[in-house]
């Protein structure tokens, strides 16, 4: 049945299926692995993998396993919300790290998920389930709450009405509670997410604005929940977010206290 469905897919769909077969859990795949995960016949998978390898989107190692190629990295560098944003933000993220020596993160929204595009980790910082490229539901993280709070009202309502996955007993799963949390983020200019993904971590996040004033990303610091000093962390995170925003061309009104 899967093969019949695969045959009906267009050539671009099949190419994208091959690329989508790779993820953080499957960074290296055999040809049969690509075939299985992409839902393609072995012959089709071989033909498409060969074409992608010739172009540079895939690379093949000495053992015959395929990996994502550097050509895709070169293209990703052109994404305004990817490497370009990371380059602008990195000095401010490093300053935030030096001030806290805790995990520092930069993230953007992709649909109903937050995608982490930079992460600086402290040697003795609290362990987190985050890496560059990782995705989490918006409601479960500090950066996600910031990005959700600054989405359109229609988007927020649609998200709140949908299923809210729980990762710990403390994860926000009640729509009314989530709406109140989003309102508090907009009021204070920062989000505090405590024990939402793991029970030992607390995140403080703030919005990053582009030249047009729209929130395009969020920056956060993740610390041990037990000894988190939130009043001291909020100004530090907001200062980093403001610095990145200004570097992106944002010029706030003198009365604007939202970042």
Secondary structure, DSSP 8 states (H G I E B T S, - for coil): -HHHHHHHS-HHHHHHHHHHT-BTTBSEE-HHHHHHHHT--HHHHHHHHHHHHHHTSEEE-TTS-EEE-HHHHHHHTT-TTTHHHHHHHHHHHHHHHHHH-SEEEEEEEETTEEEEEEEE--TTS---S--TT-EEEGGGSHHHHHHHHTS-HHHHHHHHHS----SSTTS---HHHHHHHHHHHHHHS-EEEESSSSTTEEEEEEEEE-TTS-EEEEEEEEEEGGG--HHHHHHHHHHHHHHHHHHTT----TT----
